[in-house]
Amino acid sequence: MKINIYDIVMEPLITEKLAKATEASCQYGFRVHPEANKKEVKAAVEKIFNVHVEKVNTMNVSGKWRRVRYVAGQTAAWKKAIVTLKKGEKIDLTKN
């Protein structure tokens, strides 16, 4: 599968749990393309942020059932990647 590296990494995830993981063990979370595999995610993060990735964990997040007025529906499913960097490296997510 050929996907542009800027299409693989869609957006960073910023949560309290990931903030603690970032401080403790250099882990960052990203929303990624649903068809991207671990090797493609690793290559994309290394090229975009100029860091060394040690490990990538991916998971599929299923959509949740929601109701708007009287119509039931489901939110979109998406894929999440947790990237572990080499010791001492950081990604500055505050830059635009």
Secondary structure as UniProt FT lines:
FT   HELIX           5..8
FT   STRAND          9..13
FT   HELIX           16..25
FT   STRAND          27..32
FT   TURN            34..35
FT   HELIX           38..49
FT   STRAND          53..61
FT   STRAND          65..68
FT   TURN            69..70
FT   STRAND          71..74
FT   STRAND          78..85
FT   TURN            87..88
FT   TURN            93..94
//
